[in-house]
C-alpha cells in the first residue's frame, strides 16, 4: 500500500489552532512574525505605501503580554514539583537516562510532552525497535545481548503536527503515518530529508514502512520495511480529555484567544498614546506677515515668544481616552480567571477551605492531562516490556503526582510524619514518600538508596545527652 504525506481531515481542521497556541506561548517575536494573522492592518488602504508604513509602526508599538506562555511554564512546574514514580522493565533501565537514543531522560521527555499536550491537546508515544526483525528473534535477552546485536528499544514522543493520519477499525488502530526527518551526513555536511514512518497491521502483525522524499516536490519513496511479531501498533495517543485517536481541544486555546485580543487592544492603545498624547502649540490672532517675519517658533522658558496685539498661544492636550486600556484590563482579569495566576496576586485573603477549592478548580484540566500522560507512558512501557520479553513481560508503572499544592514545607507536618513512623503507625516507605513530597528528601532517591545512605552515616547524634 503506497503512502504520501496525506493529512487526516481532523488534522487539517486542528492545525491552525495548534499553530495559534504555540505562537502565543512562544512570545512576542512569534506573534508579531505572523503579522496580519493576529493583528489586522487598520489602514483604509493596507496595500498602499502609506498603509504599509503605518502598519509597521502599529505593529512595532504593540505590546504582547505573554500570559499564555507564562501559564504554560507554571503548570508544568506545578505538575513536576514532585518527582514522578516509575518502574521500568528489566533490560530497559537505560530509558531513565536515555529514552529515545539522543540522551534525553524519561522524566525530561515527560515534561516536554506535558507542555506539548497542554498547547495542542494531542501527542503520542511510539515504542520502537524497528532496527531489527523481531520475527526471528523472539527469545528473551539481556540489554548487553541486545546492544551486541545492534539494537535497543526506544520510546519516542511525537507532537500533534507529526501525526499526519490514522485509521481505526472499531477501537483498534490499524494504520498510522508519522512525520519524521532523516539526517544524512556526507563530507562533513548534513542534509535533512523528509521522512514518513507508516505503521500498519498486516496479517495480524505490525509492519513498519519507511518512506523518504529526496526532492522538494518529489514523491515519497519506500526505502525500508520492517516486519514485527507485535500483535498491535505500538503507538499510544495522549489527549487532553482522553487517549483515543481523535484530537481534543487544546487546553490553552481559550487563554490564547484572550491573549491575542489583549494584544490587539494594546496596539490600539499604544497608537492612540503616540498620536494623541503629545501636546500641540496653537497660536491665534496672528497674520501671514507676522508668520513670515517671525519664521521658526521655538518653545520653552528660554525662548520667549513675542506675539502681536490680540495674539495668544497655548498648548492643546487631548483628554485621556481610557477605553482601550480598560478593555486590556478587563481581559487581564479574564485571563487570570482562566488560569494565568502569574498575572496578579489574589485580591483578598482566602480561608484554607476556599484556597483548596480554588486550587482544585484551577488544576482540574492539568490533573486530567497528567493522568492521560501517565496512562500513555504506562501503556508505552508495557509495549517495551513485551518487546523485551514477549512470553513474560515485566510489570511497569509511570505516575505523575496530581495532588497539587496539598502539602507545603511545614515543620509540624515533618515532625508529625516522623513521629507516626517512629510510633509504628505508618510504614517507613510511606513516611519517606511523604517526606519526598514535602521536599525534605531528594525525590530522585529510591527507598533502597535512602536506606543505604542512612546505614552508611552511622548512629544518630544523641543531642539530649549533650
N, C-alpha and C positions, 0 to 999 in steps of 0.2 A: 504494500500500500504506500503510495507516494505521499509526500507531505510538503507543505510550503509554510510560509510564515502567516498563514491564515489565522485570524483572530476571532474568538468566540464573540457573538453579539453582546453578551453581558460584559465582556472585556472592553469592547468599543464604547459601551454606554457608561462604564465607570471610569474610564481612563481620564477624562477631563477633571473629574472630582479628585482623583488621586493626585494629579498634577497640581491642582489648586492648593490642596492641603500641604503638599510637600513644599511648594513655593512659600506659603505663609509661614511654615515652620523654619524654612531656611533663612528668612530675614529680608531686610530692606533691599539688598542687591538683587536677590532673586525676584522679588515682587516688582521692582522698578524695571528689571530687564524685560518683563512681559508687557510693559508699556500700556497701550490702549486696552489690552485684555482685562486689566484690573482698574485702570484709571482712564476713563474716556476723555477725549480731547474736547474742551469746552468751546473751542472756536467755531464761529459760524461757517468758516471755510477751512476745515482742518488740513486740506491738501495744499493750501497756498503757502507761500514763503512765510508770510506773517503768522499764519496759523501754526505752522511747524515750529517757528521761533518761540511763539507764546507757549506752546505745549512743552517745549524743552525746559523753559523756566518754571512752568507749572509743575512739571514732574520733579524737577530738581528741588524745589522748595517743600514739596510734600514730605511729611514725616510719617514713617511706618513704625508703629509701636508693636514690637514682636511679642504680643501676648500669647499667640498660639505656640510659638517655639519655646517660650519660657515655661508654659504649662506642660508641654510635652516632656521637657527635661525634668521638671519637678515630679511628674507622675512616674517616670522611670526610676528616679531616685527613691521615691516612696516605695515602689514595688520591690526594689532590691536593697532596701535598708537592712533587711535580714537575708543572710546567705541561703539560696535555695537548697533544698535537700534532694540529693540524687544518688541512685545506686546504678552502677554500670555493669554490663555483663562481663564475665571473665574473658580475658583476651582483648577487651576493648577499653581497658583502664586509661589508655593514652588519650581517649576522647576528652578527658577532663582538661588536658593542656593543649590538645591539637585536634579539634573536632572535624575540620574539613581539609586537612593537609596543608594549610597555609600558616599554621602556628596560632590560630585563634582558639581560645579555650571555650569550653562548653557554656559556662556562665556568661562570658563576654558575648558569645553568639546569641544567647537568650536575651540579653539586654538589648542588643541591636534589633532582634526580631520583635520584641515588645514595642520598641519605638516605632518600628515599621508598621505593625498592625494597628497601633493607635492612629497612625496617619491614614492608612488605606482601608483598614478593616479586613485585610486579606494578606495571606502569605502561605508558605508551605515548607515542609522539611522532606528531604529525599535521603533515605538510607541507600547508599550506593556502594557496590563492589564490582562495577562493570568492567574493571580491568582484567577480570578472569572469567572463564567459562565455568559456572557453578555446576553444570550438569555432570561434569566428570570429576568433581572434587567435593563430594558431599560429606566426607568423614570429618569429625571434629578435629581442630588443630589449634595449637598454641599461637600466640602472637608472633613468637620467634619463627615458627614454621611458616606462618602466613607471610611475614616480611621476606623470608628466604625465597618464597615463591613469587615475590614481586608485587604483592597486592596488600591492601588494607581497606577495611570498611571505613567509609566516611559518612558524616551527617552534614548535608549541605542545605543552607537556607535559600529560598527563592522568594524575592519580593513579588508583589502583585503584578507589576508590569512585565515580569518574566514568565508568568503562567499564561501562555497565549490561548490555548484552547483545551477542552476536555470533553470526554464522552462518558456517559454513565448508562448502565442498564439496571433498572431498579435502584438500589442503593450501592451498586458495585461500580467502581471506577474501571473502565475498560480501555481508555486511551487518554494520553496526556502529552502535550507538547510544551517543552520548556525552552526559553531563550537563553543562550549562553554566548560566551566569546572564547574562541580558541587563540592562544598566543603562539605565534610561530617565530622562533628565534633563528636568525641566519645572518652570518657575517657581523656579529655584534649588534645587530639591529633587531627590533621586534615589530611584527606585523599582527594586528588584531583582526581575526577573521570571524564574522558572524557564524554562529553555530546553533543548531537546534537539537535537543535531545527528545526523541519520541519514545515514550513508554507505552507499550500496547500488549494486551493479552492475546496470545496466540496458542491454541491447543491447551488452554488452561494454565499456561505459564507466562510469566513476564518476559517480554523480549524488548531489548533496548536498541534503537536505531539512532545513529549519529549522522546528522546532515550538516554540510558546510556550504557557505556561499563565497565563491572565490573571486567574485567581481561585484561592484556596487549594485548593478542592475541584473546580475545573473541569477539563475535558479539555484536552489539548494540541491546539492548532490549528496547522495548517501555514501559515506566513507567507511562506515563500520556497523556491524550488527553483533550484539551480544545476547546469547540465549541463556536463560537462567532457570533454576528449578523452583523459583518462588511462585507460590500459588496466587499471588495478588500483586498489584502495583504497589511498590514500597514508598509511595508518596503520601504525605499526611497534611491535609489542609489545616490552616489556622484562620479562624474568623473572629470578628468582634462579638457576634451573637451566638454562633455555633460553628462547628468544624466541618460543615458539609461543603461540597464543591462550589457552591454559589456565593458570589461576592456579597458581603454585608456593607451597610452604610458606614463610611469612615467615622469613628467616634469623635474626631476633632472637626468634622465638617461644619457644624453649626457655629462653633467658635471661630473657624476660619472665615465664614461668611461675614460675621460681625466684625472681625478684624479688618477685612477689606473695606467694609462700609465705613469704619472709623478712619481708615486711610484716605478714603475719598473726601470725607468731611475735613480732614486735616489739610488736604490740598486746597480746598475752597477757603478755609480759614487763613492759611498762610498767604495765599494770593491776595485775599482781602486786606490782611495786615500790611502787605507790601505796597499795594496800590493806594490804600486809603489811610494808612497810618502815618504818612509823612505830612507835616504842616506845610501850607502853601501861603506865600505872601501875596496879598491883594492890595492894590493901590487905587484909590478913587480920587476924582477931582483934578486930574492932570490932563494936559493937552499933548498932541503929537509933537509940538515944538519942544515941550519940556522933555519928552522921552528922548528926542534926537539929541538935545543939548546935554542931557544927563548921562546918556549912554548906559553902561552896565550899572546895575544896582547891587550893592553889597549890603549884607545884613549882619548885624552884630553890634555889641556895645562899643566897639572901636571904629565903627563905620557909620557915623551919623547920617541920616537921610533927610536932606532939605527938600521940603515939599512946597509947592506954590500955595497962595492963599486959598483956603477952602479945601485943600487936599487932605487926604487921610490914608493911613496904611495900617493894616492889621493882618494877623495870621488866621487862616481858615483851618479849622481842625474838625474832622468829621466826628460825629458822635459814635461811641463804641457800638459795634454790631456783634452781639454775642451769640447769635443764632447758631452758627456753625460750631462754635465752641461748646455750647450747650448740647448740641447733637453728639459731639465727641464724648462729652462727659456721660451722657445717657448710655452710650454704647460701652463705655468703660465699666459702668455699673452692671450692665447686662453681661459683659464678658466675665466679670468677677462672679456673678451668679452662676455662670456656666462652668466654672472651674478654674478660671485664671486667678487663683488665690494670691499669686505673687504681685498682683497689681495694687492692692490696697489692704491695709490691716482691717480686722473686724471692727465695725463701727461701735459696738457696745459689748461690755463683758458678758460672757455666757456662763451658765451653770455647767457643771460637769456632764449632766444628762443632755443638755442642749448641744454641747460640744461634741459628744459622742454621736448624737443623732445627725448633726451636720456632717461629721466625718464620714459616717456610713453612706449618707446620700451622695456626698461628693465623690466617693471612691467606688460606688457601685459598678460603674462601667469599667473602671480599671480592674476591679476584682474579677469581673466576668472575663475580660480579656486575659488576665493572668491565669485563670482556671483553664481557659481554652488552650493557652500556650503550654501549660503543664501537661494537659491531656495529650496534646500533639507530640510533645517530647517523649512522654511515656510510650506512646504508640510507635514512634520512630525508633526509640531504643529497643523496643520489643522486636522490630524488624531486624535491627542489628544483631540481637541475641539469636534470632532464628537463622541468620546468615552464618554466624559463627558456629552454631550447634543446632542444626535443623531437627535432630532427634530429641533433644532435651534442652530447650533454651532456658537460660537463666532468668530469674525474676529481676525486673528493673523498676526504677522509680525516678520521678522528677516532680518536684512540687515547689512552687513559689508560695511563700508565706503571705497570705492575704489578710492577716489580722493587722491591718494598717493602724499604726499610732495608738494601739490599745495598751501599750506598755511604754513607760518612759524611764529613763535612768533615775531611779529613786532609791535613796538609802534604805527606807523602810521595806521596799519590795525586795531589795537584795538581802537584807537581814532576815526577813520572814521566809524567803526561799531557802536560805542556808539552814535556818532553824528547823524548818519542816523536813529537810533532808536528814539533818543530824538526829532528829527525833524518830526517824524511820517512817514518816508519814507519806513520803514520796520517794520513788526510786532515784538513784543517783543520776541516771541518764536523763530523767525528766527535769531534775534540778539543773543539770548542765544545759539542757535545751533552753530553759527559762533564762539562765544567765547569758546565754548567747544572744537571745532576743533583747535583753536589757543592755547589751553592749559591754558586759563585763568580761566575757570570754570571747576570744577570737572565733568568729563564725566559721572560718575555714578549717578549724581543727576538729578532728573526729574524737569520739569518746576514747578510743584507744590511744590517740596521741596525747590527750589530756591526762589520762591515767599514767602513761609512761613519764610525762614531764613531772607530775606530782611525785611519783615514786623516786625519780632521779634527784629531786631537790632536797630529799632527806626529811627528817622530822620537822614539824612546825615549831616556831618560836613560842615558848611559854611566857607570854607577856605578863600574865597575872603573878607569876613567881617573882618577876623583876620588881 
